[in-house]
């Protein structure tokens, strides 16, 4: 079973640090050089998010990836990867799957098709200001988010994003904030009672964005905005 360098690096890092969670800073198609590790399923590409998924797992696997193409190309056939064969996979949510490689599950996502952009500014010890914009054209769908968020810190020595652990389990409130193409959503996010004071470094905030379709289905994707904490 062949492996790409990104897989080997993550496996080594995961043996050294428990509870690691990492991902790319945006849900978007990566640069073509070098070619990103990818999976082709359901007539679409899922790109590696460089994220190890820890914790319990519900249900059974949904299939096995039995075909592979060259590592320097993107897969084009259903059930194909560009990093090897024989990997189990499981559907997680809209545009998201997990792939089992050795003893670890890795997150893969499709490129963004909702036109969502997050930007963060005015970050300090208490929180930051977040702006969420949408370029959706199908107004029959409703895009919204809630109050919940996550924080991750970039680890320079490994190249991965690691989850920042909250002080305790958070009981999020049930607000629903609408995101429309004509008016960006402005949010003041506070974390002074949720996390310990953040050390200097490069961080990102993650938000679940929901798309409620006119036919009744509800899809969820995670989007991120980076920010920097200074001394």
N, C-alpha and C positions, 0 to 999 in steps of 0.2 A: 504494500500500500504506500504510494508515494506521498510525500508531504511537502508543502511549500514552506519557506523560511518563517513566514508569519505564524504558522501553526507550531513549529518547533519552539519559537520564542515564547509564545503564550504558554505552552506546556511547561517550559522551564520556569517561567515566572510564577505560574500557579502552584508549583511545588514549594515555592519559597514564601508566598504570601497567601493566606487563607481569606476567603470572602472577597476576592477581587472581582470588580465589575467594571467593564470598560466599553467604550463605543466611539464611533466617529462623532465629530462635532455637529454634523448636519445629516439629515436624511436626504441625500442627493447622490446622483451618479458620480463615482470617483473619477479621478484623472485616468486616462487610458494608459499612461506610462508611469510606473510599471503597471501591468494588468492586475487588477484586484482579484483576489480569490472570490469565486462566484458560483452560484448554483442556478440552473435553469429548470423551472417547474411551472406548470400551468401557463405555458407560453409567455413567460416573463422572467427577467433576471433578478436574482436576489444576491446582493453584495454583502461580503463579510463586514461586520461592524467591529471586529477586534474586541469582542465582548464575551467573557465567560459567564454563563448563567449558572448560578449556584442555588442551593435550596431544593425543596421537594419538587416533584414533577408529577402531574396528573395525567391519567389516561395512558394509552399505548402509542407506540410510534406509528406514523402514517405511511411509511414506506422506506425503501432503500435506494440510494443513488447508485445506479449500476453502470453508468457510462462516464467516460472522462475524455477531455480533449487536452491539447497541449497547454502547459502552464502559462504561455505567453499569449494565449487567445482567450476569448470569452466563450462559454458554452452556448450552444444554439439549439440543443435538443432536450426535450423534457426528460428529467431524471439524470441530467449530465452535470458534472463539475469540471473545473480546470485544476483540481488538486488531488484526484484519485477516485477510487470506487469502493463500494461496500459500506458506505456511511448511512446510518439511520437518520431520518429526519422526522420532525413533528411540527405541525402547524400551530402557531401561537395566537396570532390575531391578523387583522388585515395587513397584507404586505410583509408579514414577519414569519420566519420559520427558525427553528433551532436544529442544528446538525450535530450529531454525536461523532466526535473524533477522539479515538482512544477512550479515555474515561471522562471526557469533558464535553459539555454542550456549548456550542458556539452560536451566537445570534447572527442571522442574515436578514436583510431588509431590501425591499424594492426601492427604486429611485422615487423621489417625491413626485406625486401627481396632484397635490392639493394646492400648491403655490403658497405654502405657509413659510413665513420668515420671522424668526425671533431675534431681537437685539436687546442687549443689556447695557445700562450705564449707571453712573452714580453709585457704584458698589462701595459699601463701607461695612463696619463691624455689625451693623444692625440689619442690612439687607441691600436691595438694589431696586432700580426702576426697570421694568420690562415692557417692551413694545412688541406686540404681535400683529403682523399684517398678513392679509390674504389676497391672492390674485385669482380666486376661484371665478369661473365663468358660469358654472351651473348653479343658478340661484334656487333651484328646486331642492338643493341640499342645504342643511344647516350645520355650520361649523361653530364649535364652542369649546371652552375649556373650563376647568374648575379651579379651586384654590390650591390643590396639592401640587407639590414640586419636589424635585430631588436635586442634590448637589453632588458633583464629582470633581476630583482634583486630578490634573494631569501629572503623571510620574515621568519626569525627564529621563531617568535612568532606564526605563523600560519601554517608554513610548505608548503607555496605556493610560486610560482613564480609570481611576479607582473611586468607588462610591465613598462619600463622606457619611459616616454613621451618625444618625440623630441621637440626642441625649436619651430619648425614650420613644416608644411607639407613639406616633402622631395621630390624633383624632381629627381628621380634616372635616371642614364644614361642607355643605352641599350646594354652594352657589354654582350657578351656570352663567358664564360670561360669553356673550355672543361675539363672533368674529366675522365682520362683513368686509367686502372688498373696498367700500367707500370710506370706512372709518377704522383706523388702527385701534386695537385694544391696548390701553395704557394701564399698567398694573404696578403698584408699589408692593414689593415682596419683602416681608419681614421674616428673619430667621433667628433673631437674638435669643428666643426662648426654645428653639428647636435644635440648634447646633452649638457646639463649643465655638469660641472665637476662632475664626479661620486664620491659618497661618498665611504668610506671603506665598504667592504662587499663582498658577494659572488654573482657573476653575471653569465650570460650565453648569448652568441650571437647565434641568429637563422638565418639560411640561407635556402631559397627555393632551392631545388634541383629538376631539371627537367629531366625526362626520355623520350626521343623521340624514339618511337618504329619504327621498319622498316615498319610496316603496316600503319603508318601515325598518330597514336594516340600519345597524349602527356599527361604524368602524372606528378604530382608535389607532393613532400613531404617536410616537414620542418625538418631540422636536427639542433642539438645544440652542442655547446662546452662551457664548464664552464671555468671561470677564477676568480681570486680574486684580488680585489683592496685593497691596504693597505693605511694607513695614509701617 
